[in-house]
Amino acid sequence: MRRLPFTKLFGRTGMNLDDQVCYCFHVSRRKLVNWVRQNAPKVPSQLSMCGGAGTGCGWCIPFLKQIFRQGTGTPRAGCGACHTAPDDTLDALTPEEYAALRADYVKAGHGTPPPGAEPLPEAKEEG
């Protein structure tokens, strides 16, 4: 059973083509999708040639793999434990949710953004 994208107020359904996927090097989903279409990469790691995507903090790597699979029609390979993002994650997350999850990833010490990367969102005050 395929999960339908979560629809937000005013019909917003996840990330669109102009939203950033790689916050470290400011690479949009559109740029990555077009790069895959024009260059026909053989492996997901080749998407790093598109503006350095995936070579900063590492947060976007599962999403780059998703864009690669969607663009090339390549099925998942390897063990199930190696995959951290389902194939429809970019369609289900809003840009705000995506940025917040990246911030959690970086704050947990899983990656270090390079100088010039998109700043992490400020923590919201509860009260």
Secondary structure, DSSP 8 states (H G I E B T S, - for coil): --------GGG--S--TTSEEETTTTEEHHHHHHHHHHH--SSGGGGGGTTTTTSSSSTTHHHHHHHHHHHH-----S-GGG--S-TTHHHHS-HHHHHHHHHHHHHTTS----TTS----------
